[in-house]
Amino acid sequence: MKKMVLALAVLVATSAFAENVYSWRDSKGMSYSDTPRALRTVGVSEFNVRTHTSQSLRQENAAGQEIQLGADGKEKSLAEQQLELAKKVAERNAQIEAENKRRIEESKKDNCRISQMNLKSAQSANRMANREEAIAGYERDVAKYCN
C-alpha cells in the first residue's frame, strides 16, 4: 500500500512539472515519454497533462518548414536534409551566376554601342578641345567593350 501511495505521489509530482507527454506506437505497443521519440515528430502525439487533450504534432521544423519524408516514409536525417539544401543552394547560385553573366554581357554590349557612338561623334567634330585625347580615350573604350 505504501508503494502504491509513493508511486501515485511521484506520478502526481512529475505530472505537475511535465506539461506535455509524448506518445507513439511501436513494435512493443504504446510508448510514453516527456520527449518525442528520437527527437522526431513523425508519428508522435502530444498529450497535455493539464488540459487532458491530445494532438498529433505538426510536421514542421524549427524554421516552420514542413518536415520531409524519405521514400521509405521515415523522416529524413539531418544529413539528408542538409545535402538537399546544399543542392538547392548550389542550383540557386548557378542561376544567379548565369543571370549575372547575362547582365554583364548586356552591359558590355550597351557600353560598346555607346563607345562607338562617342568615337564617331568625336571624329566628326571639327571644333573640339582636346579632340585627339578624346578620340584616343573613345578608341580605348571601343577596344575594351567591343572585343
Order of alpha helices (4+ residues) and beta strands (2+ residues): alpha-beta-beta-beta-beta-alpha-alpha
